[in-house]
Amino acid sequence: MPSLRSLITTMPKAELHMHLEGSLEPEMMFRLAARNGVALPYRSEAEVRAAYRFESLQAFLDVYYAGLTVLRTEADFHDMTLAYLDRAHADNVVHAEVFIAPQAHTRRGVRLEAVVEGVDAALMEGARRFGMTTRLIFGLQRQWSEDEALAVLDAAAPYRDRVAGIGLGGPELPHPPQKFIRAFERARAMGWHTVAHAGEEGPAAYVAATLDLLKVERIDHGVRCAEDPALVARLAKVGIPLTVCPLSNVQLQVFSSLAAHNVKRLLDAGLCVTINSDDPSYFGGYVNENFCATQEALDLSMDDVYALARNGFTAAFLDPVDRARYLAGLDEHRRRASRPTIGEPVE
């Protein structure tokens, strides 16, 4: 029977929590900087990678926002997005829901049209080239005002059919969910799915408030829900998915190590936990690395691994036909994996 690592790398997967700007590898960062005449605060790709040591979410965001200044044109957003899809395809990701942060670009004078057209063209190319399904989510930034968030929603209205949902990212502290009640009411009224980061840097109370006040369909991260057993029980009962990013959590000191991560405990508690890469260029791993490292550190079983993968498809903003197709593919992968090869001992 194949090893668990082999099964993880070959099974079909969905990724639901990945920031396109966070997939910008140093090599592409320097290439786009040269294309656009942008002076980076780093002298080499090695120096960029050396800066990827973070003591907090804000320390990461400082480096992150410096890197994305190379994104200026529609072609830049296209190339970044397609590079991610190529890498995700290599990890057998068949469905990807990706974030882009409009304010991080429009505040620099980049036209929203360039952002959307570039990303959308790459997503369509990914569908043709790899057969992947994708969804684009606009991530509002919580460090700025709700009025600005509302303006983003108004500006995004012409792209309603190209944007699947609205999210909320940026530093959680000191920006509680209640700061964005009107924005999320507007997003729902406009017909968008809604998700939000909560319970990564912020406490369990932020997760509860995100559910109660923003009425989201998924919680991004959410791992600090474990501080409140009643909240854990509630999340399990109502089936709100958590898009967990294990390597990111360790890099940002949410957990001291992968061995200390609570993803297995949350899964055992009945939560719809999924595995994702967050900002893979910065945090040392795309989806397969997150799955494999977590499996090894927490001694996840085959049942655990397939449950996490299955959760990715059930939590995705997929139409019923595609969801059923992907789940059938995952089930078939497991059936094949469970058949011992002739002459090979059963593990």
NUMAR-757968 format. One line per 10 residues: for each residue x, y, z of C-alpha. Coordinates in Angstrom, 2 decimals, padded with zeros to 5 digits. Layout:
BEGIN
X/Y/Z; ...
***
This chain:
BEGIN
000.00/000.00/000.00; 001.39/003.47/-000.80; 002.76/005.58/002.04; 000.61/008.31/003.53; 002.95/010.92/002.04; 002.42/009.43/-001.40; -001.34/009.38/-000.89; -001.35/013.00/000.23; 000.65/014.24/-002.71; -001.46/012.39/-005.28
-004.99/012.81/-003.90; -007.19/015.56/-005.37; -007.48/018.59/-003.13; -009.26/021.91/-002.77; -007.50/025.00/-001.44; -009.76/027.61/000.14; -007.38/030.01/001.91; -004.57/031.37/-000.23; -003.63/035.01/-000.81; -002.36/035.53/-004.33
000.03/038.24/-003.19; 001.43/035.70/-000.74; 002.32/033.33/-003.57; 004.72/035.87/-005.06; 008.02/034.00/-005.03; 011.25/036.05/-004.76; 012.24/035.16/-008.31; 009.02/036.61/-009.71; 009.20/039.54/-007.31; 012.55/040.57/-008.78
011.40/039.91/-012.34; 008.34/042.13/-011.94; 010.41/044.76/-010.13; 012.74/044.92/-013.14; 009.78/045.00/-015.55; 008.19/047.93/-013.73; 011.26/049.80/-012.52; 010.46/049.22/-008.83; 013.29/049.50/-006.32; 012.98/046.73/-003.72
014.47/047.03/-000.21; 016.40/043.80/-000.87; 019.54/043.20/-002.90; 018.91/039.57/-003.83; 016.42/036.75/-003.75; 018.40/035.19/-000.90; 018.07/038.40/001.11; 014.30/038.35/000.57; 014.08/034.79/001.85; 016.24/035.69/004.84
013.62/038.27/005.81; 010.98/035.53/006.16; 011.41/035.18/009.91; 008.40/036.63/011.65; 007.65/037.25/015.31; 004.10/038.48/014.70; 001.42/038.97/012.09; 002.38/042.63/011.73; 006.05/041.75/011.13; 004.93/039.51/008.30
002.59/042.15/006.87; 005.42/044.70/006.75; 007.43/042.40/004.45; 004.31/041.32/002.56; 003.22/044.85/001.66; 006.75/045.75/000.58; 006.78/042.80/-001.82; 003.48/043.48/-003.50; 004.60/046.93/-004.67; 006.01/045.22/-007.78
002.45/044.50/-008.97; 001.48/047.34/-011.29; -000.17/046.09/-014.48; -002.77/043.61/-015.66; 000.07/041.42/-016.94; 001.66/041.36/-013.49; -001.53/040.07/-011.83; -001.97/037.55/-014.62; 001.56/036.19/-014.30; 001.41/035.95/-010.50
-001.94/034.13/-010.58; -000.95/031.71/-013.31; 002.29/030.88/-011.49; 000.26/029.95/-008.40; -002.16/027.80/-010.43; 000.75/025.99/-012.06; 002.25/025.26/-008.63; -001.11/024.25/-007.15; -001.78/021.93/-010.09; 001.53/020.21/-009.36
000.14/019.51/-005.86; -003.01/018.01/-007.37; -005.20/020.94/-006.35; -008.26/020.65/-008.57; -010.25/023.54/-007.05; -008.79/026.77/-005.69; -010.46/029.73/-004.01; -008.00/032.59/-003.93; -007.91/035.98/-002.22; -006.81/039.27/-003.73
-006.70/042.46/-001.64; -007.96/045.33/-003.84; -007.07/048.09/-001.37; -003.44/047.00/-001.26; -003.29/047.94/-004.94; -005.82/050.70/-005.56; -004.27/052.68/-002.69; -001.03/052.62/-004.72; -002.79/053.95/-007.82; -003.34/050.61/-009.54
-006.67/050.43/-011.35; -009.12/047.85/-009.99; -009.80/046.86/-013.59; -006.16/045.83/-014.02; -006.33/043.68/-010.90; -009.55/041.91/-011.85; -008.80/041.49/-015.54; -005.32/040.11/-014.90; -006.41/037.64/-012.23; -009.53/036.57/-014.11
-007.65/035.93/-017.35; -005.22/033.68/-015.46; -008.06/031.80/-013.75; -009.66/031.13/-017.13; -006.31/030.03/-018.52; -005.89/027.71/-015.54; -009.26/026.15/-016.32; -008.22/025.54/-019.93; -004.72/024.36/-019.17; -005.26/022.32/-016.01
-009.00/021.66/-015.87; -009.16/023.44/-012.50; -012.19/025.20/-011.12; -011.53/028.43/-009.24; -013.21/031.21/-007.31; -011.95/034.73/-006.63; -012.53/036.35/-003.23; -011.95/040.05/-002.55; -010.25/040.47/000.82; -011.18/043.71/002.60
-008.44/045.06/004.86; -009.50/045.57/008.46; -006.80/048.14/009.31; -008.64/050.67/007.17; -012.10/052.16/007.63; -015.45/050.53/006.97; -016.35/053.44/004.71; -013.40/052.51/002.52; -014.52/048.87/002.56; -017.98/049.95/001.41
-016.39/051.94/-001.40; -014.52/048.80/-002.48; -017.79/046.91/-002.68; -019.33/049.63/-004.81; -016.31/049.62/-007.12; -016.47/045.83/-007.35; -020.15/045.77/-008.38; -019.39/045.71/-012.14; -017.35/042.54/-011.56; -020.11/040.76/-009.65
-019.98/037.67/-011.85; -016.20/037.34/-011.56; -015.97/037.69/-007.78; -017.44/034.84/-005.74; -017.10/036.27/-002.29; -015.94/038.94/000.12; -013.45/038.28/002.91; -011.75/040.20/005.69; -007.99/040.10/006.25; -005.21/042.25/007.63
-004.21/042.60/011.30; -006.96/041.34/013.61; -005.84/043.48/016.53; -007.12/046.06/017.29; -009.80/045.71/014.59; -012.75/043.64/015.87; -015.40/042.17/013.58; -018.04/044.71/014.61; -016.09/047.34/012.73; -017.41/045.86/009.46
-021.05/044.98/010.10; -022.40/047.31/007.39; -019.86/046.12/004.83; -020.82/042.49/005.28; -024.52/043.33/005.20; -023.87/045.06/001.88; -021.84/042.13/000.55; -024.61/039.67/001.36; -027.23/041.97/-000.18; -025.13/042.04/-003.36
-025.23/038.26/-003.50; -021.66/037.46/-002.52; -020.46/034.64/-000.30; -018.79/035.91/002.88; -015.77/034.72/004.84; -013.48/036.40/007.36; -010.19/035.89/009.18; -010.74/035.42/012.90; -009.13/033.55/015.75; -005.58/033.63/014.41
-004.20/036.65/016.24; -007.51/037.62/017.82; -009.22/035.67/020.62; -012.04/033.14/020.48; -014.46/036.00/021.10; -013.53/037.37/017.66; -014.60/034.06/016.09; -017.97/034.21/017.85; -018.47/037.86/016.91; -017.57/037.11/013.29
-020.32/034.49/013.20; -022.91/036.58/015.04; -022.26/040.00/013.54; -020.77/039.36/010.10; -022.76/036.15/009.52; -020.00/034.55/007.48; -020.13/031.13/005.82; -016.53/030.21/006.69; -013.93/031.26/009.24; -010.39/031.71/007.93
-007.94/030.31/010.52; -010.24/030.13/013.55; -007.84/027.98/015.57; -008.20/030.04/018.75; -011.82/028.93/018.97; -010.37/026.18/021.16; -010.12/028.73/024.00; -013.92/028.43/024.32; -015.29/024.86/024.49; -018.84/026.09/023.98
-017.77/027.82/020.77; -016.06/024.64/019.56; -019.28/022.74/020.15; -021.25/025.41/018.32; -018.94/025.36/015.30; -019.23/021.58/015.13; -023.02/021.69/015.43; -023.63/024.29/012.73; -020.87/022.98/010.47; -019.02/026.28/009.92
-015.75/025.38/008.15; -012.35/026.55/009.37; -009.72/027.15/006.68; -006.65/026.31/008.74; -003.09/027.08/007.58; -000.70/025.03/009.75; 002.70/026.19/008.48; 001.53/029.80/008.57; 000.34/029.36/012.17; 003.77/028.16/013.23
005.64/030.84/011.30; 003.52/033.56/012.94; 003.92/032.08/016.44; 000.26/031.09/016.83; 001.68/027.69/017.81; 005.22/026.96/018.96; 005.48/023.99/016.60; 003.38/021.80/014.34; 003.42/019.17/017.07; 001.57/021.68/019.28
-001.04/022.53/016.63; -004.68/021.84/017.49; -005.95/020.84/014.02; -006.23/017.16/015.03; -008.12/018.05/018.22; -010.51/020.26/016.27; -011.06/017.53/013.69; -011.75/015.00/016.44; -014.22/017.45/017.98; -016.27/017.26/014.80
-015.31/020.57/013.18; -015.13/020.96/009.41; -011.39/021.68/009.33; -009.54/022.18/006.05; -005.82/022.46/005.23; -004.49/025.42/003.21; -001.27/027.33/002.54; -002.22/030.97/003.29; 000.88/032.76/001.91; 003.01/029.87/000.64
005.98/031.86/-000.60; 006.46/033.40/002.84; 005.54/030.46/005.06; 007.53/027.67/003.49; 004.97/025.47/001.84; 002.13/024.99/-000.61; -000.74/022.61/000.09; 001.18/019.34/-000.07; 003.83/020.64/002.32; 001.11/021.72/004.75
-000.64/018.36/004.56; 002.52/016.25/004.80; 004.20/018.23/007.57; 001.00/018.25/009.62; 000.42/014.53/009.10; 003.93/013.72/010.27; 003.93/016.09/013.25; 000.53/014.99/014.55; 000.64/011.37/013.36; -002.58/011.81/011.40
-004.18/008.61/010.20; -005.38/007.84/006.70; -008.92/008.54/007.91; -007.79/011.96/009.19; -006.05/012.85/005.94; -009.03/011.95/003.78; -011.43/013.70/006.17; -009.42/016.92/005.84; -009.38/016.62/002.04; -013.09/015.84/001.94
-013.82/018.87/004.12; -012.05/021.04/001.55; -014.59/020.09/-001.10; -017.64/020.23/001.15; -016.63/023.70/002.41; -015.91/025.10/-001.07; -018.19/027.46/-002.98; -018.78/024.82/-005.63; -021.89/024.03/-007.60; -023.43/020.65/-006.66
-022.32/018.90/-009.84; -018.65/019.83/-009.46; -018.70/019.06/-005.73; -020.11/015.59/-006.36; -017.55/015.00/-009.11; -014.62/015.98/-006.91; -015.84/013.96/-003.94; -016.27/010.93/-006.18; -012.71/011.41/-007.42; -011.42/011.59/-003.86
-013.36/008.45/-002.89; -011.98/006.62/-005.91; -008.45/007.69/-004.96; -008.96/006.18/-001.52; -010.37/002.94/-002.92; -007.35/002.57/-005.17; -005.03/003.38/-002.30; -006.62/000.70/-000.14; -005.94/-002.06/-002.66; -002.55/-003.66/-001.99
-000.24/-003.99/-004.95; 000.36/-007.58/-006.00; 003.31/-008.88/-004.04; 003.33/-005.87/-001.70; 002.58/-006.42/002.00; -000.42/-004.60/003.40; 000.60/-001.83/005.83
***
